[in-house]
């Protein structure tokens, strides 16, 4: 019950019509479209923690009933179109991610334990998933 008094900040609103323009909803949505392709839990946690929009330290990712992998639903609408549900199915399952996605509640709340920025992880992410790399914060090695 105490949790209802704690402030929390959403990475992306679950309903796009409530997003403020300055929140860069479409860029955050594009980031998530690229993040679902990542199959290594460490790289997914790294991308969440070091994205250029806002660092993520906790995620609510319930499991998909059919695949057993992380999933997220976003409601998308525009002024002249009907609402639709965009279902993001991540390529990572919680059993393979237990050291970087630490379960905090059985319904899908996870704490991220991501590594700090490094040249080696940046290089691996850039080589394997080049489309997501520009979504990361700029990084200068040795700083």
N, C-alpha and C positions, 0 to 999 in steps of 0.2 A: 504494500500500500504506500510505503514511503516513496516509491519510484515515481508516483504521479506528481511529486513536487520537484523532482530533479529536472533541470533543463537538459534538453537534448537537441541536437542539430542534425537534420536530415541531409544526407548527401544529395538526394533528389526527391522532390515531392512525388508521392505515388499517383497524383492526379495532375497532369500537366497544366490544366487551366488555373491552378492555384500558384503556379510558379511566377516569381518576379523576373522581369527581363534581366536584371543585373545578376541573377542567379545562374545564368548560362545553362538553362535546361537542355537545349539541343546539344550543346557540347558534352554535357554530362551523360546524356542519353547515348551519344556517339561513343563515349568512353566505355559505357556498359556493353554496347554492341560489340566492341572489340574485346572486352574482358571475358565475355562468355566463351571465347575461342581458346583461352589459356587453359592448358591441361595440367600444368604443374602447380600444386598448391602454393609453394613458396613464391613463385612468380606472380600468382594472382594476389596473394597477400601483399607483396611488394608493390604491385601496381596500385592497389587500393590505398596503401599507406603513403605513397609518394606521387599521387596524381596532382595535377596543377590546379584543381578546383577547390578541394578541401581534403585534408588527410582523414582517413577512415580508421577508427580504432575498434569499433564494434559493428557487426553486420547482422541483420535479420534476414536469414536465407533459409526458409523452410525447404524441406525435401520434396522433390517431384515424386508423385506416387508411382509413376511408371519407370523412371530411370534411377531413382534413389540418389540423384545429384541435386546440388543447390539450385533453387529457382527463385525468381522474383517477378511479380506482376506489376505493371505500370498501366494506368488508365490514360489513354490518349484521346483527345477530342480537339475539335476546332469549332469555330463559330458556325460554319456551314455544313459540318459533317456529323455523323453519328459517333458516339463514343465507341472505342474499341479497347480491348485488353491486349496489351503487349506482354507476352510471357517470355521472360528471359530464362533460358535453361543453361546454367553454367556447366562447364566441362570438368568439374571437380566434384568428387564425392567426399563427404565428411570423414569417412573411414581412412581415406588416403591423406587427409589434411589435418590430422589430430594435433600435430606439433605447431602448426601456424594458425589454425582455426580452432581455438580452445572453446569447447561447448560450455555455455553459461546457463542454458535452459534447454530442456528437451524439445521445445517447439521451434527451435531454429535460431536462437541468439548465440552468436559466437564472438569471442574477443580475438582480435588479430594480433599475432606476435610476428611482426614483419622485420626482416633484417634492415639495418641502416643502409643508406645509399652507398653504392660501391660501383666502381668501374666494371668489375667482372659481371655483376648481376645486370647492370645496364646493358652491357655488350650482349649477354645471353638473351635478354628480352628484346633488344633491337634486332638480333639475328633471327630469332624464332617468330616474333610477332611485331614486325615493323610498323604496322598500322596503329598500334597502341602507344608506341614509343613517344610520339609527339604530345600525348596527353600527360606525360610525366612532368614534374617540375624541372626547370633547368638545373643542371648539376655541373659543378666544376670540381674535378677530382682534387683531392687534397684540401678541400675546404670543409 
